[in-house]
Amino acid sequence: MKVAVIHDWLITYAGAERVLEQILRLYPQADVFTLIDFLPENQRGFLHEHRVFTSALQRWPLMRRKYRLFLPFMPMAVEQFDLSGYDLVISSSHAVAKGVLTGPDQYHVCICYTPLRYAWELQHQYLQETGLSRGIKGWLTRRMLHRLRLWDLRTANGVDDFIAISHFIARRIAKTYRRDATVIYPPVDTEAFTLDTDIEREDFYVTASRMVPYKKMEMIVAAFSRMPDRKLVVAGEGPECGRIVSQAGKNVTMLGYQNPKQLRDLMCRTRAFVFAALEDFGIVPLEAQACGTPVIAYGKGGVRETIRGLDHPHPTGVFFPEQTVESLIEAVRIFEEGGGIITPSRCRDNALRFSTDRFRRELKAFIEKRWDRFSDTQNIQYIL
């Protein structure tokens, strides 16, 4: 069985790339297709010897730094990949990868991180954050997003089976595409992120993410800047980094990109990990829990399935109800007053439910079962 894996783009080693890594471990002979590949050398070890094929967009000017501006051209680009020689096609998709063209004799399973986020429920937020909510540019952008929604909906019909990364995303898939999805939680490297009882906890908080608007890193920094007696360490980089640095208080330390080893060290020493995004799943908060670290998180989205609040018999974190500075400050207060019942061992045990071995085992069982059914259906059709 020849296997092709189609991934939206390779820019940085983040959550989707962690899933891709485990897919490639399950199918070591698979070929990888992606619109653009600018993954730094120090982050691409997980690709090993896999062949990586890119689209024509790879050679376009400004693509490396401004790739999101070229979103209107990505549907056509992904349709140009010729995957006719493959039996199994796995799309790893949060944007356009699921729109790859496949034939009736090819089984296409989509691991969906989310339907195209900014074209659907986050359209208004996207327009406001980019300053495109008014004027002729705003009208043109709305028209572009409308066309993207039509394309996104149509290409859902080319997927034989959807895998959702959380029940939160399964509901979004049902709402958007009117399709059922099987939930297989993404992998968390609980072998790299481990509990070290020899390391003493220090009096600082940690947050880590890409510096993009929906991650709400600016809000976290603003909240801790208003709590000068508490220290915050920030790991990550991205388009908003410069502005966030300029607004950070003296109690906030900006570290930039941290590799997994450096991030583990921070998580083993910190008092708690802070997470403010409305996330589809949220691997990093689970990596923190794997290190025995409590999480203070915005209480909506996928984290509701991966963090146990203070009302749980075995809590691992504290939720705050709104993505506001005031709500986060109050959550820190609640954590400091009542978070003593959260233990490192409970955090670690909770994270172990999402291990990489478990992900590969569940994904393999799902694909083998559906592949057998798909093959049987094809054989019946040929007989008829």
C-alpha positions in Angstrom: 0.0 0.0 0.0 1.5 3.3 -1.1 0.8 6.1 1.3 0.8 9.9 0.8 0.6 12.4 3.6 -0.6 15.9 2.7 0.2 18.6 5.3 -0.9 22.3 4.9 2.6 23.9 5.3 5.9 23.3 7.1 6.9 26.5 8.8 7.7 25.6 12.4 7.6 22.5 14.6 4.3 23.0 16.4 1.2 20.9 17.4 0.3 19.8 13.9 3.9 18.8 13.1 3.9 16.7 16.3 0.9 14.8 14.8 2.6 14.5 11.4 5.7 13.1 13.1 3.7 10.2 14.6 1.9 9.6 11.3 5.3 9.2 9.6 6.5 6.8 12.3 3.4 4.7 11.6 4.0 4.9 7.9 7.8 5.1 7.4 7.6 4.7 3.6 5.1 7.5 3.1 5.8 10.5 0.9 5.0 14.0 2.3 3.3 16.7 0.3 3.0 20.3 1.5 2.3 23.7 0.0 5.5 25.3 1.3 8.4 24.0 3.3 10.5 26.5 5.2 11.1 24.4 8.3 14.4 25.3 9.9 17.1 22.6 9.8 17.2 22.3 13.6 13.4 21.4 13.6 13.1 19.0 10.7 14.7 15.9 12.2 11.3 14.2 12.5 11.0 14.1 8.7 14.0 11.7 8.6 14.4 10.3 5.1 10.9 11.0 3.8 10.6 12.7 0.5 8.9 16.1 0.8 7.2 17.6 -2.3 6.1 21.2 -2.4 3.8 23.2 -4.6 4.6 26.1 -7.0 3.9 28.5 -4.1 7.3 27.5 -2.7 9.1 29.7 -5.3 6.8 32.7 -5.0 8.4 36.0 -3.7 7.7 36.9 0.0 6.2 33.5 0.6 8.6 32.7 3.5 7.6 35.7 5.6 4.1 36.5 4.3 2.6 33.1 3.5 -0.7 33.7 5.2 -1.4 36.6 2.7 -1.4 34.0 -0.1 -4.3 32.0 1.4 -6.6 32.7 -1.6 -4.2 30.9 -3.9 -3.8 27.8 -1.7 -6.9 25.9 -2.8 -5.8 25.9 -6.4 -2.2 25.0 -5.4 -3.2 22.0 -3.3 -5.4 20.7 -6.1 -2.3 20.5 -8.4 -0.7 17.7 -6.4 -0.9 14.4 -8.4 -1.5 11.7 -5.9 -3.0 9.2 -8.3 -0.3 6.7 -7.6 -1.2 6.3 -3.9 -3.6 3.9 -2.3 -4.0 5.7 1.1 -4.0 9.5 1.4 -3.9 11.0 4.8 -4.5 14.8 5.0 -3.2 16.6 8.1 -5.4 19.6 7.7 -6.3 22.9 9.5 -6.5 24.9 6.3 -6.6 23.5 2.8 -4.8 20.1 2.8 -8.1 18.1 2.9 -8.9 19.6 -0.6 -6.3 17.4 -2.4 -7.9 15.5 -5.3 -8.3 11.8 -5.0 -10.0 9.1 -7.1 -12.7 6.5 -6.2 -10.1 3.8 -5.7 -8.1 5.8 -3.2 -9.0 6.0 0.5 -8.7 9.5 1.9 -8.8 10.0 5.7 -8.5 13.6 7.0 -7.1 14.3 10.5 -8.8 17.6 11.0 -7.4 20.0 13.5 -10.3 22.4 12.7 -12.3 23.5 9.7 -10.7 26.5 8.0 -10.7 28.7 11.1 -10.6 32.3 9.7 -13.1 31.5 7.0 -15.8 30.3 9.4 -16.4 31.2 13.0 -13.4 33.5 13.4 -14.1 35.6 10.3 -15.1 38.7 12.2 -12.2 38.4 14.6 -9.8 38.0 11.6 -11.2 41.1 9.9 -10.8 43.2 13.0 -7.3 42.0 13.9 -6.1 42.7 10.4 -7.8 46.0 10.1 -9.9 44.8 7.2 -13.4 45.2 8.7 -14.2 48.3 6.5 -13.7 49.8 3.1 -12.9 48.3 -0.2 -10.2 46.0 1.2 -12.6 44.7 3.7 -15.3 44.0 1.1 -12.7 42.2 -1.1 -11.5 40.2 1.9 -15.1 39.2 2.8 -15.7 38.1 -0.7 -12.5 36.0 -0.7 -13.5 34.4 2.6 -16.9 33.6 1.1 -15.3 31.8 -1.8 -13.0 29.9 0.6 -16.0 28.7 2.5 -17.7 27.4 -0.6 -14.5 25.6 -1.6 -13.9 24.2 1.9 -17.5 22.9 2.1 -17.3 21.3 -1.4 -14.0 19.5 -0.8 -15.3 17.9 2.4 -17.1 15.6 0.0 -13.8 14.2 -1.1 -12.9 12.9 2.3 -13.9 9.3 3.1 -13.5 9.6 6.9 -12.8 12.5 9.3 -10.8 12.2 12.4 -11.3 15.0 14.9 -8.6 15.9 17.4 -11.2 16.6 20.1 -14.9 16.4 20.7 -14.9 20.2 20.5 -13.6 19.9 16.9 -16.0 17.0 16.1 -18.9 19.3 16.9 -17.3 22.0 14.7 -17.0 19.5 11.8 -20.6 18.4 12.3 -21.7 22.1 12.2 -19.6 23.0 9.2 -19.6 20.0 7.0 -22.5 18.0 8.4 -20.2 15.0 8.7 -19.6 12.7 11.6 -16.0 12.4 12.9 -14.2 9.9 15.1 -12.2 11.5 17.9 -8.5 10.5 18.3 -6.7 12.8 20.6 -3.3 14.0 19.3 0.0 12.6 20.7 1.8 14.1 23.7 5.4 13.2 24.1 5.3 12.0 27.7 8.7 10.4 27.3 10.4 13.7 26.5 8.3 15.8 28.9 8.7 14.0 32.3 8.2 14.6 36.0 11.5 15.3 37.8 11.0 15.2 41.5 14.7 16.2 42.1 14.0 19.7 40.7 12.5 22.2 43.1 9.7 24.5 41.9 10.5 28.2 41.7 8.3 31.2 42.1 7.5 32.1 38.5 4.9 31.3 35.9 5.5 30.1 32.3 3.6 30.6 29.0 4.6 29.3 25.6 3.1 29.7 22.2 3.3 31.2 18.8 2.9 35.0 18.9 -0.2 35.2 16.8 -3.5 37.0 17.8 -5.7 34.1 18.7 -3.2 32.7 21.2 -3.8 35.7 23.4 -0.1 36.0 24.4 -0.5 39.8 24.6 -3.3 39.4 27.1 -1.2 37.1 29.3 1.7 39.5 29.3 -0.6 42.5 30.0 -2.2 40.6 33.0 1.2 39.8 34.6 2.5 43.3 33.9 -0.4 44.4 36.2 0.9 41.9 38.9 4.5 43.2 39.3 5.0 40.9 42.4 4.7 37.8 40.2 7.2 36.7 37.6 6.3 35.5 34.1 8.6 33.7 31.6 7.4 33.8 28.0 8.7 31.3 25.4 7.8 31.6 21.7 8.1 33.8 18.6 5.9 35.1 15.9 4.5 38.2 14.1 3.3 39.8 17.4 6.6 39.3 19.3 7.9 42.9 18.8 4.7 44.6 20.0 4.4 42.2 23.0 8.0 42.8 24.1 7.4 46.6 24.0 4.4 46.3 26.3 5.9 43.8 28.8 6.6 44.9 32.4 9.9 44.4 34.2 8.6 41.2 35.8 8.1 39.6 32.4 11.1 37.8 30.7 10.9 37.1 27.0 13.0 34.1 25.9 12.0 33.6 22.2 11.9 30.1 20.7 12.7 27.3 23.1 13.4 23.7 21.9 11.6 20.8 23.7 14.5 20.2 26.1 14.6 23.9 27.2 10.8 24.0 27.4 10.8 20.9 29.6 13.3 22.5 32.0 11.1 25.6 32.3 8.0 23.5 33.0 9.7 21.4 35.6 10.7 24.5 37.5 7.7 26.7 37.1 4.8 27.2 39.6 2.2 26.8 36.9 1.7 27.0 33.1 -0.6 29.8 31.7 -2.7 29.2 28.6 -5.3 31.7 27.2 -6.2 30.5 23.7 -9.5 29.1 22.6 -7.7 25.9 21.4 -8.8 23.0 19.3 -6.9 20.6 21.5 -3.8 22.1 23.2 -0.7 19.9 23.3 1.5 22.3 25.2 -0.8 22.4 28.3 -0.6 18.6 28.3 3.2 18.7 28.0 3.2 20.9 31.1 1.0 18.4 33.0 3.4 15.6 31.9 6.1 17.5 33.8 3.8 17.5 36.9 2.9 21.2 36.3 -0.6 22.7 37.0 -2.2 24.7 34.2 -4.2 28.0 34.4 -6.2 28.0 31.2 -9.1 29.7 29.4 -12.0 27.3 30.1 -13.4 26.7 26.6 -12.4 24.5 23.7 -10.3 21.4 23.7 -8.6 22.1 27.1 -11.9 21.2 28.7 -11.1 17.6 27.7 -7.5 17.6 28.7 -7.4 19.6 32.0 -9.2 18.7 35.2 -10.6 21.7 37.0 -10.7 22.2 40.8 -14.2 20.6 40.9 -12.7 17.3 39.7 -11.7 14.7 42.3 -8.1 14.7 40.9 -7.6 18.3 39.6 -4.8 19.4 37.4 -5.6 23.0 36.8 -7.7 26.2 37.1 -10.0 27.6 34.4 -10.9 31.2 33.9 -14.1 32.1 32.1 -13.2 35.0 29.9 -10.3 36.0 27.7 -9.6 39.2 29.6 -6.9 40.5 31.8 -9.2 40.7 34.8 -10.4 37.1 34.5 -6.8 35.8 34.3 -5.7 37.8 37.3 -8.6 36.4 39.3 -7.6 32.8 38.1 -4.1 33.4 39.4 -5.5 34.4 42.7 -7.7 31.3 42.9 -4.8 29.1 42.0 -2.6 30.5 44.7 -5.3 30.2 47.3 -6.8 26.8 46.3 -4.3 25.1 44.0 -2.5 23.3 46.7 -4.7 20.3 46.2 -3.1 19.9 42.7 -0.2 17.4 42.9 2.5 16.7 40.3 1.6 13.0 40.2 -2.0 13.8 39.3 -0.9 16.1 36.5 1.4 13.4 35.2 -1.2 10.7 35.3 -3.7 12.8 33.4 -1.1 13.5 30.7 -0.3 9.8 30.3 -3.8 9.3 28.8 -2.6 11.1 25.7 0.7 9.3 24.9 2.3 8.9 21.5 2.0 5.1 21.7 -1.7 5.5 22.3 -2.1 7.8 19.3 -0.3 5.5 16.9 -2.2 2.5 18.2 -5.6 4.1 17.8 -4.8 5.7 14.4 -3.5 2.4 13.1 -6.6 0.4 14.3 -8.9 3.0 12.8 -7.3 3.1 9.4 -7.0 -0.6 9.1 -10.6 -1.1 10.0 -11.8 1.5 7.5 -9.4 0.4 4.9 -10.8 -3.1 5.0 -14.3 -1.8 4.7 -13.3 0.5 1.9 -11.6 -2.4 0.0 -14.6 -4.7 0.5 -16.9 -2.0 -0.9 -14.7 -1.6 -3.9 -14.7 -5.3 -4.6 -18.5 -5.5 -4.4 -18.8 -2.7 -6.9 -16.4 -4.4 -9.3 -18.4 -7.7 -9.0 -21.7 -5.9 -9.7 
